[in-house]
Amino acid sequence: MSQDLAAVIAEQLRRSGQTSTVYHSPDERDRLRAAGRQAGRQLNRPVRTFDTAARHPRCDADQCGTVLIAVTDWGTNPLERQLSETRANKAIDRALDGP
């Protein structure tokens, strides 16, 4: 398993508590999920990986899907909670402003 992949995922988890990636084969899916678990160990945080095998617009093969990796205790830290609330409020404000 690539240490670099786990490090990239760990950085995304550190910044936002989750990340998702489209996979194109069962082997790629398994590598992503394993790297996600390794990233959680690197951060000393609990993570869950989820596989959505539904077809994705960027992929035309039947073996494609999306892996979601999420920190399960995200938001227990006051700074993480504030970051999540700020992002949610900005997203709502953009949606209310319209196109």
N, C-alpha and C positions, 0 to 999 in steps of 0.2 A: 504494500500500500504506500502511496506517495505521502511523505511527510509534508511536502509542499501543499498538497490538496487539503490536508487537515489544517495546516496553518492558515490557508486562505479562508476556509470555512470558520475557523476559530475567530479570525478578525471580523468576519461578518456577524457572527453571533455576539461578539463583544460590543459591536456598534448598534445592533438593532434587535438582538434576541432571536432572530430567525433568518433563514435564507432558503430559497428554493431554486432548483436547477432542473432543467429538462434533461432527461437521459434518452439514449438512442438504442440501448441494448440491455438485456438483463445483467450482463457483466458490469456495465457502467453504473447501473442502478445499485448493484451490490457494493461497488467501490465507493460511491457517494455516501451510502448509508454507513458503511464502515468508517469512512473518513469523518463523517459527522459525529459518530460516537467517540472517535479518537479526539476530535476537537473539544468535545465536552470534557473529556478527561484532562486535556491540556489546560482548560479553563477552570477545572475543578467545579464544574456546574453540571447539573442533571440535564440531559437532552433526550428528546424523542425524535425518531425519524419516521416519516410517513411516506408511503408510496401511493401516488394517484396514477393508476395505469390508464387513465382516460387519454384519448388521443389529444395531441397538442397541435396548435396551428403551425408551429415551426418544425413539425416532424410528420413525415408521411408514412412511416413504418408502423406496423402493428405492435412492435415491441417498445414503443415510446411511452413516456409518461413524465411525471414530475416527482421529484423527491423534495419534501419539505423537512427541514431540520430546525427544531425549535428548542430553546432553553425553557425548561418547564417551570423554573422558579423566577422567570423574568418579571421584573416589576416589584419584587420584594425589597429591593434597594431603592431608597427615596430618589436617587438621581435617575435610575432607570424608569421609575414611575413617572417622574416629571418629563423625561424625554418622550415617553410614549404618549402622554397627554398632550404635549406640545405638538407632536407630529399629527395626532388625531385631530386636534383643533385646526391646524393648518389645512389638512385635507378637507375637512368639513367647510372651512371658509372658502377654499378654492371651488368646491362643488357648488356652494351657494352663489358664488359670483358668476357661475356659468361659463360657457365657452367664449 
